[in-house]
Amino acid sequence: MTLRQAARLLEDCDYPLDCGTLQELHGEFSIEHPEGSESLGAVLERSGDSEFQDAMEAQLALYGAVGEAAIGRKGYSDRDPDPMGTATDVVSF
């Protein structure tokens, strides 16, 4: 499943839920990304949260704890013409 699908999966739970219960319910699902995959349970374990009050809190923890391999190109920005900060002209939209 994609990261977005994993986030939607978290919407179907009754909150508040502790991290362990959420891992028992959905931890076996695999989140696929360009560099491989990892289990939803492993990602939630890295979140550091012990309890989630609602789906949004669980989703934010998921997005914050997903592994480095899932983010794509590090330092990439489609809003900055030169991500290294050496551009001389400022581009304004």
FENCORZI-V446281 format. One record per residue. N is the residue number from 1. RES is the residue in three letters. BURIAL is + if it has 24 or more other C-alpha atoms within 12 Angstrom, else -. Layout:
# FENCORZI-V446281
n=N res=RES burial=BURIAL
n=N res=RES burial=BURIAL
This chain:
# FENCORZI-V446281
n=1 res=MET burial=-
n=2 res=THR burial=-
n=3 res=LEU burial=+
n=4 res=ARG burial=-
n=5 res=GLN burial=-
n=6 res=ALA burial=+
n=7 res=ALA burial=+
n=8 res=ARG burial=-
n=9 res=LEU burial=+
n=10 res=LEU burial=+
n=11 res=GLU burial=+
n=12 res=ASP burial=-
n=13 res=CYS burial=+
n=14 res=ASP burial=-
n=15 res=TYR burial=-
n=16 res=PRO burial=-
n=17 res=LEU burial=+
n=18 res=ASP burial=+
n=19 res=CYS burial=+
n=20 res=GLY burial=+
n=21 res=THR burial=-
n=22 res=LEU burial=+
n=23 res=GLN burial=+
n=24 res=GLU burial=-
n=25 res=LEU burial=-
n=26 res=HIS burial=+
n=27 res=GLY burial=+
n=28 res=GLU burial=-
n=29 res=PHE burial=+
n=30 res=SER burial=-
n=31 res=ILE burial=+
n=32 res=GLU burial=-
n=33 res=HIS burial=-
n=34 res=PRO burial=-
n=35 res=GLU burial=-
n=36 res=GLY burial=-
n=37 res=SER burial=-
n=38 res=GLU burial=+
n=39 res=SER burial=+
n=40 res=LEU burial=+
n=41 res=GLY burial=+
n=42 res=ALA burial=+
n=43 res=VAL burial=+
n=44 res=LEU burial=+
n=45 res=GLU burial=+
n=46 res=ARG burial=-
n=47 res=SER burial=+
n=48 res=GLY burial=-
n=49 res=ASP burial=+
n=50 res=SER burial=-
n=51 res=GLU burial=-
n=52 res=PHE burial=+
n=53 res=GLN burial=-
n=54 res=ASP burial=-
n=55 res=ALA burial=+
n=56 res=MET burial=-
n=57 res=GLU burial=+
n=58 res=ALA burial=+
n=59 res=GLN burial=+
n=60 res=LEU burial=+
n=61 res=ALA burial=+
n=62 res=LEU burial=+
n=63 res=TYR burial=+
n=64 res=GLY burial=-
n=65 res=ALA burial=+
n=66 res=VAL burial=+
n=67 res=GLY burial=+
n=68 res=GLU burial=-
n=69 res=ALA burial=-
n=70 res=ALA burial=-
n=71 res=ILE burial=-
n=72 res=GLY burial=-
n=73 res=ARG burial=-
n=74 res=LYS burial=-
n=75 res=GLY burial=-
n=76 res=TYR burial=-
n=77 res=SER burial=-
n=78 res=ASP burial=-
n=79 res=ARG burial=-
n=80 res=ASP burial=-
n=81 res=PRO burial=-
n=82 res=ASP burial=-
n=83 res=PRO burial=-
n=84 res=MET burial=-
n=85 res=GLY burial=-
n=86 res=THR burial=-
n=87 res=ALA burial=-
n=88 res=THR burial=-
n=89 res=ASP burial=-
n=90 res=VAL burial=-
n=91 res=VAL burial=-
n=92 res=SER burial=-
n=93 res=PHE burial=-
